[in-house]
Amino acid sequence: MTNTGTRSRDTGLFQTPFSIGAAVVSAVSFIVAALVGWTGYQGSELMVVGTELDIITGAVGFMFAAFIGVVALVAAVYMEPGFDY
């Protein structure tokens, strides 16, 4: 029998500080995506920034924030632990 040295460590989503930080960034990004998408759908303005959104700018903001959320979630799940492990 042969034994390979390419075993990956199963660290989990909330095991390392990097994974915890990336999961928090992902959650906040998904919340911002929902807020921007809903604000654009309603045609109102953002609370803090004050810019008025329509359906197109709301959809663009939603897709951008959701993309950042997906990338951060993938990084949290699949990133190998570094020096902090």
C-alpha positions in Angstrom: 0.0 0.0 0.0 1.2 3.5 -0.8 0.6 6.5 1.4 0.4 9.9 -0.2 1.5 13.1 1.5 -1.2 15.3 0.0 -3.7 15.0 2.7 -5.6 18.2 3.4 -6.3 19.3 6.9 -9.9 19.6 7.9 -10.0 22.8 9.8 -13.6 23.8 9.6 -15.2 27.2 9.0 -14.7 28.7 12.4 -11.4 27.1 13.4 -8.8 29.7 12.4 -8.9 33.5 12.8 -8.7 33.9 9.0 -11.7 31.7 8.4 -13.7 33.6 11.1 -12.8 37.0 9.6 -13.6 35.8 6.0 -16.9 34.4 7.2 -17.8 37.7 8.9 -16.8 39.7 5.8 -19.0 37.3 3.7 -22.0 37.7 6.0 -21.7 41.5 6.1 -21.3 41.6 2.4 -24.5 39.6 1.8 -26.4 41.9 4.2 -25.2 44.9 2.3 -26.1 43.2 -1.0 -29.6 42.7 0.2 -29.9 46.3 1.5 -28.6 47.8 -1.8 -30.8 45.5 -3.9 -33.9 46.3 -1.9 -33.1 50.0 -1.9 -32.6 50.0 -5.7 -35.9 48.0 -6.2 -37.8 50.6 -4.1 -36.1 53.5 -5.9 -35.1 55.3 -2.7 -31.8 56.6 -1.4 -29.2 54.9 0.8 -29.3 56.0 4.4 -25.7 56.8 5.0 -24.4 57.7 1.6 -27.5 59.6 0.4 -27.3 58.6 -3.3 -30.6 57.8 -4.9 -30.8 54.3 -6.5 -32.9 53.0 -9.3 -33.4 49.4 -10.3 -30.3 49.3 -12.5 -27.9 50.7 -10.0 -29.5 48.6 -7.3 -28.9 45.5 -9.3 -25.3 46.4 -10.0 -24.6 47.1 -6.4 -26.4 43.8 -5.4 -24.3 41.8 -7.8 -21.0 43.5 -6.8 -21.6 43.0 -3.0 -22.9 39.4 -3.6 -19.8 38.6 -5.6 -17.5 39.8 -2.8 -19.6 37.7 -0.3 -19.2 34.6 -2.4 -15.4 35.1 -2.8 -15.0 35.7 0.9 -17.1 32.6 1.7 -15.1 30.4 -0.7 -11.9 31.8 0.9 -13.2 31.0 4.4 -14.1 27.4 3.5 -11.3 26.4 1.2 -8.3 28.4 2.3 -5.5 26.5 3.9 -4.4 27.7 7.3 -1.3 29.7 7.3 1.1 30.8 10.1 -1.8 31.1 12.7 -2.5 27.3 12.6 
